[in-house]
Amino acid sequence: MLSNEVRGHLWGRLVPFWEGLRDRENGGFYGWMDSGLTVDREADKGCILNSRILWFFSNAAICLAGEEGERAALSGGAALPGAGGQPARQRAREREQAQGPQREQDRADALKECADWAYRLLRDRCVDAERGGVYWSLDYRGQPEDTTKHTYNQAFAVYALSSYYRAYRDREALELAERLIGVIEGRCFDAQGYKEALDIDFCPIANDKLSENGVMADRTMNTLLHVLEAYTEYLGACREEQASGVFSRRGLEPGRPGAWRRTVEEKLRWILNLVAERVYNPELRRQEVFFDLHMESLIDLHSYGHDIEAAWLIDRCLEVLGDEGLTRRMSPILRSLEAEVYEKAYARHSLANECDRGVVDEKRVWWVQAEGVVGFYNAYQKTGERRYLEAAEDIWGFVRAHLVDERPEGEWFWYTDIEGNPALEKPIVEPWKCPYHNGRMCMEIMRRSAG
């Protein structure tokens, strides 16, 4: 069963791997492991990587708490079929004794320790205390190395901090997330959209970090998508707290936690409408990727991974936002993105990477497969079409057979060729190679299967 397999993979492979990369001398996590599984202890530490690690451990803690809640619900005393009508409470107690409740507590403590570790590096080192915003990278000692302030990077910090708050209700973390939202809206946005690369003083510079395929983009679908993702997580945290009564009316005043909620709601609506009007190409049933300052597309490029990721992330945004009109507008777009990726990219049990000016890149990239599993599972839930469920299960089978590094200290390979042969020259960990896509895949499937 898909859910059981990814659950075992999360707790048995991904969590222990990333726990083992803590830099106990200099803080944070090591930023590089080569294909031979050798850690470079003096490699730079990407701030995006650290934010994604913080997101990962925070959400693993939320996931673990959810599993503990399910077990508690089973212990309500009602008799269930089998075992001679033995009460569920007694059977649950016996299962807990067999599994060892102390082990579960130890796991929760270890997750919090790792989340705290990543949070402290973000709070104390990644953030520019004088000018605001998050740096691009630190050296291995935690000093600023690349002081670029990229909107994409600010968004991932908001995403991670919002998740950390959801997991541990750390008010300081939510306040830092809100300061960074202020940076995004005050320094990284203009009349036509979100900027990309900025220097330490927030002056525009060349966007080489998020430009590929021979173009230099002034704006990107990628940054827009991840601002949406971060704002969705922040809004979800606010909605949870409002429902629990933690945020009163006073809590929505300027300078208090939750003060950015209404602005974030408005910006999410703005982003969704921009996606519908300028990013989505209705003739080609895909998103455009790279744009000039005026949101004109620069290249004929179909990014399969981003489209299947966008489909489910925007669905999540619509669920949190609760705007029926926007849901009616966006849903046909999302269903067309899913169908087009299924028809154009899904072959040989996996997803191709992209199509650049008519030429398909057949590499089977790790994060594209992870997003394919979640995206097609989401498409199945939204449409009821079993082809999407079968595709999600099929791609997971490819991942398990070819992308998961079976060496005891390994994680996932960066990519394979179309035959499933891994790229052994690529690192296992580097600033972009993280537990965000594959860890999220596991947790999304577990959450959706439980629901």
N, C-alpha and C positions, 0 to 999 in steps of 0.2 A: 504494500500500500504506500502511495506516494508520501503521505503525511508522516507515517512511521519511519520511512527511510530518511527523509530530510531531518526529522527530529534526531535520529541517531547520528546523522552527519553533523548537525549543529553542535550537539553536546559532546560527541566523541571525537570530532576532528577540528572544527573551526575554532570553538572556544579555547581548547587547550593550546592550539597553535599560537593564537594571538596573545594569550596569557603569557606564553613563554618569551615574548619579545619585549617585555618591559625592561627599560633601561633604569636599573635601580641606582646607578651612580649619578646620572645627569638628568633624570626625569624623562617623562614621556616614554615613547616606544622607539625601538631601533627602526631606522628608515630604509634599510636595504638588506635584502638577502639574495644572494646570487643563485643561479640555477643548480649549483652544487650544494645548496643549503648552508652556505657560509654567511654568517652575519657580519656586515661591515659596521663595527661599533662607532666609527667616526664619520659615517655618512650623514648628510644633511637630513633634517626632519621636516618633511612637508607638512604645512599646517592643514592642508586638506586631508592628508592621511590621518593626522591626529584627530581632526573633527570626525572623520568617518569611524575611527576606532572608538571614540567617545559615543557616537551614535550606536555603534554595534553593541557595546557592553551595556549601555542603558536599555536598549530594546531587548537584549537577552534577559535582563533582569525583569522587565515587564512581562516577557514571555514566560519566564519561570514562575512568576507570581500568578499568571493566568493558569498555568498547569496545576499549581498548588490549589487554586480556587476550584478547579474542576474536581480534583480529588476530594476536597472538602465537601463539595456538593453531593458526592457519591456516598457520603457518610451520614446521610440524613435519617437513616433508620428504616426506610421503606424496604420491604422484602422484594427481591427481584427473582426472576425465574432461575432455576438451576440451583445447585448446591443445597437442595432440600429446603428451599425458601430461607436460607441463611440471611439474616439482616445485612443490608449493604454496609451499615455502620461497622459491623464486626469484620466483614471481609475487607473493607477499606483499612481498618486498623491492622489487620494481618498483612496486607500489602505494604503498608508503611513500615511495619516492623521488618518485613523481608527486604525492602529497598533501603531502609535506614534513613529515618528522618534527619539524623544528624548530617548525613551526606548532602541532603538537599539544603540544609542550612549552611553547610560549608560552601556549597556551590554559590548560594546567594551572597555570602560574604566575599567570596573571591571575585564575583562579578562587580560588586560595589567597589572593591579595592582597585580593580582595573579601571572602572569608570572614573573614580576619584582621581586616579593617577593621570588619566588623559585630561580631565577637567582642569586640574591644577596647571598643567602645561599650557592649555589654551588660555586660561585666565591670567596667568602670571607672565607668560613669555610670548605667546602668539599675538596677543593684543598689544597694539601701540598705545601705551598709557598716556602719552602726550598728545598725539594727533587723532587718536581713534582709529578703529578699523583693525583688521587682521592682516598680518604679513603673509607673504607667499611661503617662506620657508625660514627655518632656523638652522644654525650649525649644530653639531652634535652636542655641544655644551648648552644649547638653548639660547644662544645669542642671535639677533636678527641676521640673516644671510641674504635673502632676496626680499627687499622691502616693498615689492609691488603690492598694491592694494587692489585685488581683482574682485569684482562684484560676485563672481562665482564662489570665491573663497569666503566672502562675507556670508553668503547664503548658506554654505555648508556649516559654518559656525552656528548660525541661528538654528538650523535644523538639529544639530547635535545638542545644543544647549536646551532647546525645547524638549527634546527626548529625555535628557538628563533630569530636567525638572519633572517631567511626567513620571519618571522612575522613582525619584527620591525627594520631590517637593522641596528642592533647594531654591529658596527665594532669590538668593544672590545670582544663581545661574539664569533665572528668568529675567532678572533686571539687566544682566549683561546681554542676553539675547535682544532685549528691547533697545538697548543702546546701539547695538549693531543694526537693528532694523532702522533706527534713526540715521545711521551712517549710510545705509543703502538708499533710503529715500531722500536724504539731504545732500549726499555727495556723489552717488552713483546713478542718478536718474536725471534725465532731461525731458524736454517736451515730447520727444518721440520714442522714448523707451529707456531701457537700462543700458548704461555704459558697460564697458568691458574692463580693460587693463588701465590702472591708474598708478601714478607714482606715489611715493610716501606722503606727498602733500595733496593727493587726489587730483593731480593734473593728468589728462589723458596721455597715454603712451601706446606704442604699437602692441597689438593684441596677438603676439606670437604664441602665447600660452594656450589659447583656445582657437587658433586658426590652423587649418590643415589643408591638404589637397591643393596646394599651390595658390591659395588665396590668403589675403590679410583682411579679416572681417572686422568691421566696426561694431556690429552687433551679431549675436548668435542665438539660435534656437536653444542651444544647450544651457546658456546662462539663464535665459528666460524660464526654461523648464525647472531649473533648480531653485530659482527664486520662488516660483510657485510651490514647489515641494517644501521648501523651508517655511513659507508662510502658512501652508496647510498644517504643518506640524505645530507651529506656534498657535494658530487658531484652534486646533484640536485641544491643545493643552488649556487654553483659556476656556473653551466650552466645557471641558471636564471639570474645571475648578468652579465655574459658575454653577454647574449642575449640583455640585457638592456643597455650594454655599460659601466657599472660601472667598470668592470674589463678590463683594457686595457692590452696591452702587458707588460707594466711595472708592472701591478698587478700580473703577474705570476712569477715575479722574487723572489728569496729567501728572506724571511723576510717580504714579502708583502702579503696581503690577497689573497687567491687563490693559494699560492705557492705550496701547497700540492696536487693540483688537479691531476697532471700527475702521481705522485706516487700512489695516491688513485685509479686512473683508472687501473694502473698496478696491484695493490694488489687485486682489485675486480676480474680481470681476473684470477689471481692466485688462489683466493678462489674458484671461479666457477669451475676451472679445478680440484681442489682438491676435491670438492664435487662430481664431476663426476667420479673421479678415485678412491677415497678412502672412501668417506662418503656414497655414494649411493651404495646400494647392489642390483645389477640387478636381481639376482635370486629371492630375496624376495620382490623386488619392494618397498623398504623402505630405510630410512637413518639409519646407525648405530649411536649409541648415545655416548658411552664412549670408549675411546681409551687409549692405552699406549703411550709412547713417540714417538714410530715409526708408529703411526696411525694404529695399529692393534686393532680390536674391542675386547672389554673385556666381553661382555655380549650379550645374545640373548634377545634384547629388541626392541619393536616397540612402539615409542612414537607418538601416533596419532595426538596430538595437534601440536607437533613440525613439523611433516611432512606436515600437511595441511597449517600451517603458513609458512613453508619454501617455499612451492610451489608458493604462491602469492608474498612473499618477493623477491624471486629470479626473478620472472617475472618482478617485479618493477625494480629491479637492471638492468635487461637486457634492459628494456625500456630506463632507464636513460643512460646506458653505450652506447647503440646504436651499439653493435658489432654483425653483422649479423651471422658471423661464430659461435660465442658462443651461440647465440640464437638458431641456428639450432641444436647445440649439446645438449643444456640444455632442450629445450622444450619437447622432448619425455620423459625425466626423470621426469619433473614436472607433465606432464599429467598422468604418471604412479603412482606418489605419490598420486595425487588426487583420482584416481580410486581405489587404494588400501585402502585408508582411507574410501572411500565411501562403499566399499564392506565389509571391516573387522570391522569398528568401528561404522558406522551409523545404529542405530536401536532405536526403541522406541522414535523417534522424536529428537534424540540427539546423541552425540558422547561419546563413552566410553573413558576412560583416556589413557590406555596403555595396552600392552601385554608383560608381563615379563616371559620369559622362558615358553611360552605356556599358561600362566594363565592370563586371561583378568581382568583388574581392571575396574569394572563397574561404578565407581563413575563418576558423571557428573560434572566435574570441570569447574568452571566459565570461566577461560581463554581459555580452550579447546573449549567451545561452541562459544565464541566470535570469535576465529580464524576459527572455522568451518563455521560460517556465511560468513565471508569475503572470506575464501578460496574457498568455493563452489560457491559463487557468481563470483569470479574471474574465476573459472573453466568453469562456464556457458558462461562468456564473451569470453573465449579463444576457446571453443569447440562448442558452440551453443547447447549443450545437456541440455534439459529442466530438466532432473533429478537433475542436480546440482542446478539450480535455485529453484526448489521445495524443495530441501534439505536445502538450505540457509533459505528460508522462514519458513520451518518446525522447524528448530533449533531455530530461533528467537522466534517462538511461544512457544517453550519449555522454553526458557529463560524468556520470559515475564510472563509465568504462574507459574514458579517454582523457578527460580534463582533471579529474581528481588525481593528485600525485600520491601514489600508494607507498612511497617511502615513509617510514615511521615519523619523520620530522617534517614531512611535506604538507602542502596545502593544495592549491590548484595551479596548473600550468597556465601561462598567459594565453596561449592559443594552440590549436592544432591545425594541421592541414585538413583538406576535405576527407581524407581517409582516416583521420583520427590520430595521426602521428604528432606528438607534442613538440612544441618549439623549445628545445632544451637550452637554447642560447639566451632566452629571456629570463629576467630575474623573477623570483617568487614574490618578493616584496620590494616595492619602490614607491615614490610619491603617489602614483596613480593606482597601484596594485594593493588592494585593501579588502577588509571584510564586509564592505558595505553592500555590494551587489549579491554576492553568494550568501552572506549571512541573512540579508533581507529576504532573499528567495526562500530560505528555510523557514523563517519566522512568518512570512506571509502565507505560505502554504499551510503551516500549522494553525495559524489564526483562522484562516478561511475554512479549513476542514472542521475545526472545532465549532465554528459558528453555524 
